[in-house]
């Protein structure tokens, strides 16, 4: 009986260690993915701001052309 308990304890410790390793890897992946998403979000914001500036400039040019035509 003691042998079985010791074997089961050994198995559980091995599973626990494997679980800790897997959790650590997942946490690392989460951190990496979070950083990547933050960079992508920043790039999206910059591009949206640039597109807004471009659209505003084009709209202003169209308005100027129309006022010159009149």
C-alpha positions as a printed Julia matrix, in Angstrom:
70×3 Matrix{Float64}:
   0.0    0.0     0.0
   2.76   2.44    0.88
   4.44   1.73   -2.45
   1.24   2.64   -4.31
   0.9    5.88   -2.35
   4.51   6.81   -3.06
   4.02   6.04   -6.76
   0.85   8.14   -6.89
   2.61  10.99   -5.09
   5.43  10.83   -7.62
   2.92  10.94  -10.5
   1.04  13.88   -9.01
   4.25  15.84   -8.45
   5.23  15.22  -12.07
   1.78  16.38  -13.28
   2.01  19.44  -11.04
   5.43  20.35  -12.42
   4.2   19.87  -15.99
   1.17  22.04  -15.24
   3.35  24.8   -13.81
   5.55  24.7   -16.91
   2.53  24.85  -19.23
   1.06  27.76  -17.27
   4.35  29.62  -17.42
   4.52  29.14  -21.19
   0.93  30.35  -21.6
   1.63  33.43  -19.48
   4.66  34.17  -21.65
   2.55  33.79  -24.81
  -0.11  36.07  -23.32
   2.47  38.73  -22.55
   3.91  38.53  -26.05
   0.45  38.66  -27.65
  -0.59  41.61  -25.48
   2.53  43.53  -26.51
   1.88  42.7   -30.18
  -1.73  43.86  -29.96
  -0.6   47.08  -28.29
   1.82  47.78  -31.14
  -0.87  46.99  -33.73
  -3.32  49.26  -31.92
  -0.79  52.09  -31.99
  -0.17  51.57  -35.7
  -3.92  51.6   -36.37
  -4.28  54.87  -34.48
  -1.46  56.51  -36.42
  -2.87  55.36  -39.77
  -6.37  56.54  -38.86
  -5.0   59.96  -37.89
  -3.04  60.2   -41.13
  -6.08  59.2   -43.2
  -8.17  61.81  -41.4
  -5.55  64.48  -42.16
  -5.44  63.4   -45.81
  -9.22  63.47  -46.14
  -9.39  66.89  -44.48
  -6.72  68.24  -46.82
  -8.51  66.85  -49.87
 -11.85  68.25  -48.72
 -10.27  71.67  -48.16
  -8.73  71.57  -51.63
 -12.09  70.72  -53.2
 -13.74  73.57  -51.33
 -11.02  75.98  -52.45
 -11.42  74.87  -56.07
 -15.19  75.36  -55.89
 -14.81  78.84  -54.39
 -12.35  79.78  -57.13
 -14.77  78.6   -59.79
 -17.49  80.93  -58.54
